[in-house]
Amino acid sequence: MKIEAETLARILRLIVDVGPEEIGCDECYQHLDYFAELTLRGKNASEILPLVQDHLKRCKGCREEFEVLLAALNASEAPSGELR
């Protein structure tokens, strides 16, 4: 199996860029509902949960999960602005 030089360079950059305070998908998923609720309420979720925000920037799968969750919560929002 051959890996193109550009792909290998991207993989190496991701490995090198891993920070000591980074979280994985499992931990991100544990906080995703709270992060979405904060976002819907207009709070600065990235300030409150910066490691989740950082993970969402890096992980396409978790970011997609967040977007689906956010859309579902938006759809279930009551007219008064409160969640059902």
Sequence and secondary structure as in RCSB ss.txt:
>XXXX:A:sequence
MKIEAETLARILRLIVDVGPEEIGCDECYQHLDYFAELTLRGKNASEILPLVQDHLKRCKGCREEFEVLLAALNA
SEAPSGELR
>XXXX:A:secstr
    HHHHHHHHHHHHT  TT   HHHHHHHHHHHHHHHHTT  HHHHSHHHHHHHHH HHHHHHHHHHHHHHHH
TB TTS B 
